[in-house]
């Protein structure tokens, strides 16, 4: 989830997570939600050379 997304978008993503979690409650399924931050190791203004 991009930390620049609006609060409403973040809330909607969490809402979808909990809907899925509740739907699968009682099953052996594992639900995970992961958050990450993009990082450009080449510097803020430099091109991201992802290989």
PDB file of N, CA, C, O and CB in Angstrom:
ATOM      1  N   UNK A   1       0.854  -1.165   0.000  1.00  0.00           N
ATOM      2  CA  UNK A   1       0.000   0.000   0.000  1.00  0.00           C
ATOM      3  C   UNK A   1       0.899   1.225   0.000  1.00  0.00           C
ATOM      4  O   UNK A   1       1.752   1.378   0.874  1.00  0.00           O
ATOM      5  CB  UNK A   1      -0.971  -0.001   1.220  1.00  0.00           C
ATOM      6  N   UNK A   2       0.711   2.074  -0.956  1.00  0.00           N
ATOM      7  CA  UNK A   2       1.504   3.292  -1.055  1.00  0.00           C
ATOM      8  C   UNK A   2       1.095   4.245   0.059  1.00  0.00           C
ATOM      9  O   UNK A   2      -0.090   4.515   0.249  1.00  0.00           O
ATOM     10  CB  UNK A   2       1.327   3.961  -2.445  1.00  0.00           C
ATOM     11  N   UNK A   3       2.090   4.758   0.803  1.00  0.00           N
ATOM     12  CA  UNK A   3       1.759   5.660   1.906  1.00  0.00           C
ATOM     13  C   UNK A   3       1.243   7.011   1.417  1.00  0.00           C
ATOM     14  O   UNK A   3       0.803   7.834   2.219  1.00  0.00           O
ATOM     15  CB  UNK A   3       2.975   5.868   2.786  1.00  0.00           C
ATOM     16  N   UNK A   4       1.296   7.243   0.103  1.00  0.00           N
ATOM     17  CA  UNK A   4       0.771   8.500  -0.453  1.00  0.00           C
ATOM     18  C   UNK A   4      -0.699   8.380  -0.847  1.00  0.00           C
ATOM     19  O   UNK A   4      -1.313   9.366  -1.253  1.00  0.00           O
ATOM     20  CB  UNK A   4       1.595   8.925  -1.668  1.00  0.00           C
ATOM     21  N   UNK A   5      -1.266   7.183  -0.732  1.00  0.00           N
ATOM     22  CA  UNK A   5      -2.684   7.010  -1.054  1.00  0.00           C
ATOM     23  C   UNK A   5      -3.521   7.776  -0.038  1.00  0.00           C
ATOM     24  O   UNK A   5      -3.093   8.026   1.089  1.00  0.00           O
ATOM     25  CB  UNK A   5      -3.077   5.501  -1.067  1.00  0.00           C
ATOM     26  N   UNK A   6      -4.701   8.133  -0.458  1.00  0.00           N
ATOM     27  CA  UNK A   6      -5.586   8.874   0.435  1.00  0.00           C
ATOM     28  C   UNK A   6      -6.062   7.980   1.574  1.00  0.00           C
ATOM     29  O   UNK A   6      -6.025   6.753   1.479  1.00  0.00           O
ATOM     30  CB  UNK A   6      -6.788   9.438  -0.339  1.00  0.00           C
ATOM     31  N   UNK A   7      -6.503   8.608   2.634  1.00  0.00           N
ATOM     32  CA  UNK A   7      -7.002   7.869   3.798  1.00  0.00           C
ATOM     33  C   UNK A   7      -8.173   6.971   3.402  1.00  0.00           C
ATOM     34  O   UNK A   7      -8.289   5.850   3.897  1.00  0.00           O
ATOM     35  CB  UNK A   7      -7.432   8.845   4.917  1.00  0.00           C
ATOM     36  N   UNK A   8      -9.029   7.452   2.522  1.00  0.00           N
ATOM     37  CA  UNK A   8     -10.189   6.663   2.084  1.00  0.00           C
ATOM     38  C   UNK A   8      -9.752   5.387   1.365  1.00  0.00           C
ATOM     39  O   UNK A   8     -10.361   4.333   1.551  1.00  0.00           O
ATOM     40  CB  UNK A   8     -11.090   7.503   1.160  1.00  0.00           C
ATOM     41  N   UNK A   9      -8.701   5.473   0.546  1.00  0.00           N
ATOM     42  CA  UNK A   9      -8.201   4.289  -0.157  1.00  0.00           C
ATOM     43  C   UNK A   9      -7.607   3.281   0.820  1.00  0.00           C
ATOM     44  O   UNK A   9      -7.795   2.075   0.663  1.00  0.00           O
ATOM     45  CB  UNK A   9      -7.151   4.691  -1.201  1.00  0.00           C
ATOM     46  N   UNK A  10      -6.900   3.768   1.816  1.00  0.00           N
ATOM     47  CA  UNK A  10      -6.323   2.879   2.826  1.00  0.00           C
ATOM     48  C   UNK A  10      -7.425   2.175   3.615  1.00  0.00           C
ATOM     49  O   UNK A  10      -7.334   0.976   3.880  1.00  0.00           O
ATOM     50  CB  UNK A  10      -5.405   3.670   3.781  1.00  0.00           C
ATOM     51  N   UNK A  11      -8.442   2.904   3.981  1.00  0.00           N
ATOM     52  CA  UNK A  11      -9.565   2.325   4.728  1.00  0.00           C
ATOM     53  C   UNK A  11     -10.260   1.264   3.884  1.00  0.00           C
ATOM     54  O   UNK A  11     -10.631   0.210   4.399  1.00  0.00           O
ATOM     55  CB  UNK A  11     -10.574   3.424   5.148  1.00  0.00           C
ATOM     56  N   UNK A  12     -10.438   1.532   2.601  1.00  0.00           N
ATOM     57  CA  UNK A  12     -11.105   0.563   1.720  1.00  0.00           C
ATOM     58  C   UNK A  12     -10.289  -0.717   1.579  1.00  0.00           C
ATOM     59  O   UNK A  12     -10.864  -1.805   1.550  1.00  0.00           O
ATOM     60  CB  UNK A  12     -11.347   1.178   0.339  1.00  0.00           C
ATOM     61  N   UNK A  13      -8.969  -0.617   1.491  1.00  0.00           N
ATOM     62  CA  UNK A  13      -8.124  -1.810   1.430  1.00  0.00           C
ATOM     63  C   UNK A  13      -8.251  -2.633   2.712  1.00  0.00           C
ATOM     64  O   UNK A  13      -8.332  -3.860   2.655  1.00  0.00           O
ATOM     65  CB  UNK A  13      -6.654  -1.416   1.195  1.00  0.00           C
ATOM     66  N   UNK A  14      -8.267  -1.972   3.853  1.00  0.00           N
ATOM     67  CA  UNK A  14      -8.437  -2.678   5.128  1.00  0.00           C
ATOM     68  C   UNK A  14      -9.829  -3.300   5.233  1.00  0.00           C
ATOM     69  O   UNK A  14      -9.984  -4.394   5.775  1.00  0.00           O
ATOM     70  CB  UNK A  14      -8.200  -1.720   6.306  1.00  0.00           C
ATOM     71  N   UNK A  15     -10.825  -2.612   4.721  1.00  0.00           N
ATOM     72  CA  UNK A  15     -12.188  -3.145   4.738  1.00  0.00           C
ATOM     73  C   UNK A  15     -12.257  -4.450   3.924  1.00  0.00           C
ATOM     74  O   UNK A  15     -12.872  -5.426   4.355  1.00  0.00           O
ATOM     75  CB  UNK A  15     -13.190  -2.094   4.173  1.00  0.00           C
ATOM     76  N   UNK A  16     -11.624  -4.453   2.753  1.00  0.00           N
ATOM     77  CA  UNK A  16     -11.600  -5.651   1.913  1.00  0.00           C
ATOM     78  C   UNK A  16     -10.890  -6.803   2.622  1.00  0.00           C
ATOM     79  O   UNK A  16     -11.321  -7.953   2.535  1.00  0.00           O
ATOM     80  CB  UNK A  16     -10.911  -5.351   0.574  1.00  0.00           C
ATOM     81  N   UNK A  17      -9.811  -6.490   3.316  1.00  0.00           N
ATOM     82  CA  UNK A  17      -9.079  -7.503   4.083  1.00  0.00           C
ATOM     83  C   UNK A  17      -9.991  -8.142   5.128  1.00  0.00           C
ATOM     84  O   UNK A  17     -10.050  -9.366   5.235  1.00  0.00           O
ATOM     85  CB  UNK A  17      -7.840  -6.880   4.765  1.00  0.00           C
ATOM     86  N   UNK A  18     -10.691  -7.328   5.887  1.00  0.00           N
ATOM     87  CA  UNK A  18     -11.541  -7.859   6.953  1.00  0.00           C
ATOM     88  C   UNK A  18     -12.756  -8.602   6.399  1.00  0.00           C
ATOM     89  O   UNK A  18     -13.214  -9.566   7.014  1.00  0.00           O
ATOM     90  CB  UNK A  18     -11.999  -6.729   7.864  1.00  0.00           C
ATOM     91  N   UNK A  19     -13.288  -8.175   5.251  1.00  0.00           N
ATOM     92  CA  UNK A  19     -14.379  -8.925   4.633  1.00  0.00           C
ATOM     93  C   UNK A  19     -13.914 -10.325   4.253  1.00  0.00           C
ATOM     94  O   UNK A  19     -14.613 -11.306   4.505  1.00  0.00           O
ATOM     95  CB  UNK A  19     -14.912  -8.184   3.395  1.00  0.00           C
ATOM     96  N   UNK A  20     -12.740 -10.416   3.649  1.00  0.00           N
ATOM     97  CA  UNK A  20     -12.193 -11.715   3.276  1.00  0.00           C
ATOM     98  C   UNK A  20     -11.881 -12.551   4.505  1.00  0.00           C
ATOM     99  O   UNK A  20     -12.170 -13.747   4.541  1.00  0.00           O
ATOM    100  CB  UNK A  20     -10.938 -11.541   2.429  1.00  0.00           C
ATOM    101  N   UNK A  21     -11.291 -11.921   5.511  1.00  0.00           N
ATOM    102  CA  UNK A  21     -10.951 -12.631   6.744  1.00  0.00           C
ATOM    103  C   UNK A  21     -12.200 -13.214   7.398  1.00  0.00           C
ATOM    104  O   UNK A  21     -12.191 -14.364   7.837  1.00  0.00           O
ATOM    105  CB  UNK A  21     -10.232 -11.692   7.723  1.00  0.00           C
ATOM    106  N   UNK A  22     -13.254 -12.441   7.464  1.00  0.00           N
ATOM    107  CA  UNK A  22     -14.503 -12.913   8.080  1.00  0.00           C
ATOM    108  C   UNK A  22     -15.168 -14.004   7.253  1.00  0.00           C
ATOM    109  O   UNK A  22     -15.756 -14.934   7.804  1.00  0.00           O
ATOM    110  CB  UNK A  22     -15.473 -11.751   8.265  1.00  0.00           C
ATOM    111  N   UNK A  23     -15.074 -13.891   5.922  1.00  0.00           N
ATOM    112  CA  UNK A  23     -15.684 -14.891   5.049  1.00  0.00           C
ATOM    113  C   UNK A  23     -14.990 -16.246   5.216  1.00  0.00           C
ATOM    114  O   UNK A  23     -15.643 -17.287   5.143  1.00  0.00           O
ATOM    115  CB  UNK A  23     -15.620 -14.432   3.577  1.00  0.00           C
ATOM    116  N   UNK A  24     -13.685 -16.242   5.437  1.00  0.00           N
ATOM    117  CA  UNK A  24     -12.918 -17.476   5.552  1.00  0.00           C
ATOM    118  C   UNK A  24     -12.759 -17.944   6.997  1.00  0.00           C
ATOM    119  O   UNK A  24     -12.057 -18.920   7.260  1.00  0.00           O
ATOM    120  CB  UNK A  24     -11.560 -17.289   4.932  1.00  0.00           C
ATOM    121  N   UNK A  25     -13.399 -17.261   7.920  1.00  0.00           N
ATOM    122  CA  UNK A  25     -13.308 -17.636   9.336  1.00  0.00           C
ATOM    123  C   UNK A  25     -13.819 -19.066   9.524  1.00  0.00           C
ATOM    124  O   UNK A  25     -14.863 -19.439   8.990  1.00  0.00           O
ATOM    125  CB  UNK A  25     -14.118 -16.646  10.225  1.00  0.00           C
ATOM    126  N   UNK A  26     -13.075 -19.850  10.282  1.00  0.00           N
ATOM    127  CA  UNK A  26     -13.464 -21.229  10.513  1.00  0.00           C
ATOM    128  C   UNK A  26     -12.845 -22.197   9.513  1.00  0.00           C
ATOM    129  O   UNK A  26     -13.026 -23.408   9.635  1.00  0.00           O
ATOM    130  CB  UNK A  26     -14.953 -21.346  10.468  1.00  0.00           C
ATOM    131  N   UNK A  27     -12.119 -21.683   8.529  1.00  0.00           N
ATOM    132  CA  UNK A  27     -11.426 -22.543   7.572  1.00  0.00           C
ATOM    133  C   UNK A  27      -9.951 -22.602   7.954  1.00  0.00           C
ATOM    134  O   UNK A  27      -9.519 -21.930   8.890  1.00  0.00           O
ATOM    135  CB  UNK A  27     -11.605 -22.022   6.107  1.00  0.00           C
ATOM    136  N   UNK A  28      -9.206 -23.384   7.248  1.00  0.00           N
ATOM    137  CA  UNK A  28      -7.772 -23.493   7.501  1.00  0.00           C
ATOM    138  C   UNK A  28      -6.957 -22.481   6.692  1.00  0.00           C
ATOM    139  O   UNK A  28      -5.728 -22.547   6.666  1.00  0.00           O
ATOM    140  CB  UNK A  28      -7.300 -24.898   7.186  1.00  0.00           C
ATOM    141  N   UNK A  29      -7.636 -21.557   6.040  1.00  0.00           N
ATOM    142  CA  UNK A  29      -6.954 -20.558   5.218  1.00  0.00           C
ATOM    143  C   UNK A  29      -6.255 -19.523   6.093  1.00  0.00           C
ATOM    144  O   UNK A  29      -6.758 -19.151   7.153  1.00  0.00           O
ATOM    145  CB  UNK A  29      -7.950 -19.868   4.275  1.00  0.00           C
ATOM    146  N   UNK A  30      -5.105 -19.066   5.644  1.00  0.00           N
ATOM    147  CA  UNK A  30      -4.361 -18.029   6.344  1.00  0.00           C
ATOM    148  C   UNK A  30      -4.495 -16.727   5.561  1.00  0.00           C
ATOM    149  O   UNK A  30      -4.258 -16.696   4.354  1.00  0.00           O
ATOM    150  CB  UNK A  30      -2.861 -18.429   6.520  1.00  0.00           C
ATOM    151  N   UNK A  31      -4.870 -15.672   6.239  1.00  0.00           N
ATOM    152  CA  UNK A  31      -5.009 -14.352   5.625  1.00  0.00           C
ATOM    153  C   UNK A  31      -3.904 -13.473   6.166  1.00  0.00           C
ATOM    154  O   UNK A  31      -3.705 -13.391   7.378  1.00  0.00           O
ATOM    155  CB  UNK A  31      -6.416 -13.726   5.907  1.00  0.00           C
ATOM    156  N   UNK A  32      -3.181 -12.814   5.273  1.00  0.00           N
ATOM    157  CA  UNK A  32      -2.124 -11.893   5.680  1.00  0.00           C
ATOM    158  C   UNK A  32      -2.314 -10.568   4.966  1.00  0.00           C
ATOM    159  O   UNK A  32      -2.813 -10.514   3.842  1.00  0.00           O
ATOM    160  CB  UNK A  32      -0.723 -12.481   5.379  1.00  0.00           C
ATOM    161  N   UNK A  33      -1.916  -9.525   5.623  1.00  0.00           N
ATOM    162  CA  UNK A  33      -1.882  -8.205   4.999  1.00  0.00           C
ATOM    163  C   UNK A  33      -0.474  -7.668   5.240  1.00  0.00           C
ATOM    164  O   UNK A  33       0.015  -7.670   6.370  1.00  0.00           O
ATOM    165  CB  UNK A  33      -3.006  -7.227   5.586  1.00  0.00           C
ATOM    166  N   UNK A  34       0.165  -7.215   4.183  1.00  0.00           N
ATOM    167  CA  UNK A  34       1.545  -6.752   4.255  1.00  0.00           C
ATOM    168  C   UNK A  34       1.629  -5.294   3.820  1.00  0.00           C
ATOM    169  O   UNK A  34       0.967  -4.883   2.867  1.00  0.00           O
ATOM    170  CB  UNK A  34       2.462  -7.630   3.382  1.00  0.00           C
ATOM    171  N   UNK A  35       2.429  -4.534   4.510  1.00  0.00           N
ATOM    172  CA  UNK A  35       2.656  -3.139   4.174  1.00  0.00           C
ATOM    173  C   UNK A  35       4.133  -2.956   3.866  1.00  0.00           C
ATOM    174  O   UNK A  35       4.987  -3.522   4.549  1.00  0.00           O
ATOM    175  CB  UNK A  35       2.199  -2.197   5.325  1.00  0.00           C
ATOM    176  N   UNK A  36       4.432  -2.177   2.855  1.00  0.00           N
ATOM    177  CA  UNK A  36       5.829  -1.947   2.484  1.00  0.00           C
ATOM    178  C   UNK A  36       5.998  -0.505   2.018  1.00  0.00           C
ATOM    179  O   UNK A  36       5.038   0.162   1.631  1.00  0.00           O
ATOM    180  CB  UNK A  36       6.282  -2.940   1.374  1.00  0.00           C
ATOM    181  N   UNK A  37       7.218  -0.053   2.066  1.00  0.00           N
ATOM    182  CA  UNK A  37       7.552   1.283   1.595  1.00  0.00           C
ATOM    183  C   UNK A  37       8.540   1.163   0.449  1.00  0.00           C
ATOM    184  O   UNK A  37       9.554   0.476   0.569  1.00  0.00           O
ATOM    185  CB  UNK A  37       8.133   2.155   2.740  1.00  0.00           C
ATOM    186  N   UNK A  38       8.252   1.821  -0.647  1.00  0.00           N
ATOM    187  CA  UNK A  38       9.173   1.824  -1.785  1.00  0.00           C
ATOM    188  C   UNK A  38      10.413   2.617  -1.415  1.00  0.00           C
ATOM    189  O   UNK A  38      10.335   3.635  -0.727  1.00  0.00           O
ATOM    190  CB  UNK A  38       8.500   2.418  -3.055  1.00  0.00           C
ATOM    191  N   UNK A  39      11.563   2.134  -1.882  1.00  0.00           N
ATOM    192  CA  UNK A  39      12.828   2.770  -1.558  1.00  0.00           C
ATOM    193  C   UNK A  39      13.696   2.772  -2.802  1.00  0.00           C
ATOM    194  O   UNK A  39      13.916   1.718  -3.398  1.00  0.00           O
ATOM    195  CB  UNK A  39      13.538   2.050  -0.382  1.00  0.00           C
ATOM    196  N   UNK A  40      14.189   3.919  -3.203  1.00  0.00           N
ATOM    197  CA  UNK A  40      15.081   4.032  -4.346  1.00  0.00           C
ATOM    198  C   UNK A  40      16.500   4.164  -3.823  1.00  0.00           C
ATOM    199  O   UNK A  40      16.903   5.230  -3.359  1.00  0.00           O
ATOM    200  CB  UNK A  40      14.697   5.242  -5.253  1.00  0.00           C
ATOM    201  N   UNK A  41      17.261   3.071  -3.899  1.00  0.00           N
ATOM    202  CA  UNK A  41      18.624   3.080  -3.361  1.00  0.00           C
ATOM    203  C   UNK A  41      19.567   3.966  -4.165  1.00  0.00           C
ATOM    204  O   UNK A  41      20.691   4.222  -3.736  1.00  0.00           O
ATOM    205  CB  UNK A  41      19.171   1.672  -3.319  1.00  0.00           C
ATOM    206  N   UNK A  42      19.114   4.442  -5.344  1.00  0.00           N
ATOM    207  CA  UNK A  42      19.934   5.312  -6.180  1.00  0.00           C
ATOM    208  C   UNK A  42      19.738   6.794  -5.851  1.00  0.00           C
ATOM    209  O   UNK A  42      20.422   7.647  -6.417  1.00  0.00           O
ATOM    210  CB  UNK A  42      19.618   5.067  -7.641  1.00  0.00           C
ATOM    211  N   UNK A  43      18.828   7.102  -4.957  1.00  0.00           N
ATOM    212  CA  UNK A  43      18.586   8.478  -4.551  1.00  0.00           C
ATOM    213  C   UNK A  43      17.245   8.980  -5.023  1.00  0.00           C
ATOM    214  O   UNK A  43      16.709   8.511  -6.028  1.00  0.00           O
ATOM    215  CB  UNK A  43      19.671   9.374  -5.069  1.00  0.00           C
ATOM    216  N   UNK A  44      16.709   9.931  -4.296  1.00  0.00           N
ATOM    217  CA  UNK A  44      15.359  10.454  -4.510  1.00  0.00           C
ATOM    218  C   UNK A  44      15.107  10.932  -5.943  1.00  0.00           C
ATOM    219  O   UNK A  44      14.061  10.630  -6.517  1.00  0.00           O
ATOM    220  CB  UNK A  44      15.105  11.587  -3.557  1.00  0.00           C
ATOM    221  N   UNK A  45      16.026  11.653  -6.507  1.00  0.00           N
ATOM    222  CA  UNK A  45      15.812  12.248  -7.847  1.00  0.00           C
ATOM    223  C   UNK A  45      16.364  11.388  -8.974  1.00  0.00           C
ATOM    224  O   UNK A  45      16.244  11.771 -10.138  1.00  0.00           O
ATOM    225  CB  UNK A  45      16.455  13.622  -7.915  1.00  0.00           C
ATOM    226  N   UNK A  46      16.958  10.251  -8.678  1.00  0.00           N
ATOM    227  CA  UNK A  46      17.573   9.406  -9.711  1.00  0.00           C
ATOM    228  C   UNK A  46      16.626   8.335 -10.205  1.00  0.00           C
ATOM    229  O   UNK A  46      15.682   7.950  -9.515  1.00  0.00           O
ATOM    230  CB  UNK A  46      18.835   8.758  -9.181  1.00  0.00           C
ATOM    231  N   UNK A  47      16.895   7.856 -11.422  1.00  0.00           N
ATOM    232  CA  UNK A  47      16.088   6.804 -12.023  1.00  0.00           C
ATOM    233  C   UNK A  47      16.225   5.519 -11.217  1.00  0.00           C
ATOM    234  O   UNK A  47      17.316   5.185 -10.755  1.00  0.00           O
ATOM    235  CB  UNK A  47      16.499   6.571 -13.489  1.00  0.00           C
ATOM    236  N   UNK A  48      15.125   4.804 -11.051  1.00  0.00           N
ATOM    237  CA  UNK A  48      15.119   3.539 -10.329  1.00  0.00           C
ATOM    238  C   UNK A  48      15.524   2.452 -11.321  1.00  0.00           C
ATOM    239  O   UNK A  48      14.768   2.134 -12.240  1.00  0.00           O
ATOM    240  CB  UNK A  48      13.707   3.240  -9.685  1.00  0.00           C
ATOM    241  N   UNK A  49      16.704   1.888 -11.140  1.00  0.00           N
ATOM    242  CA  UNK A  49      17.234   0.878 -12.055  1.00  0.00           C
ATOM    243  C   UNK A  49      16.971  -0.499 -11.492  1.00  0.00           C
ATOM    244  O   UNK A  49      17.882  -1.188 -11.034  1.00  0.00           O
ATOM    245  CB  UNK A  49      18.744   1.082 -12.299  1.00  0.00           C
ATOM    246  N   UNK A  50      15.710  -0.889 -11.533  1.00  0.00           N
ATOM    247  CA  UNK A  50      15.314  -2.182 -10.987  1.00  0.00           C
ATOM    248  C   UNK A  50      15.649  -3.278 -11.996  1.00  0.00           C
ATOM    249  O   UNK A  50      15.219  -3.221 -13.148  1.00  0.00           O
ATOM    250  CB  UNK A  50      13.800  -2.199 -10.638  1.00  0.00           C
ATOM    251  N   UNK A  51      16.414  -4.270 -11.560  1.00  0.00           N
ATOM    252  CA  UNK A  51      16.768  -5.360 -12.464  1.00  0.00           C
ATOM    253  C   UNK A  51      16.235  -6.683 -11.969  1.00  0.00           C
ATOM    254  O   UNK A  51      16.442  -7.712 -12.612  1.00  0.00           O
ATOM    255  CB  UNK A  51      18.270  -5.444 -12.633  1.00  0.00           C
TER     256      UNK A  51
END
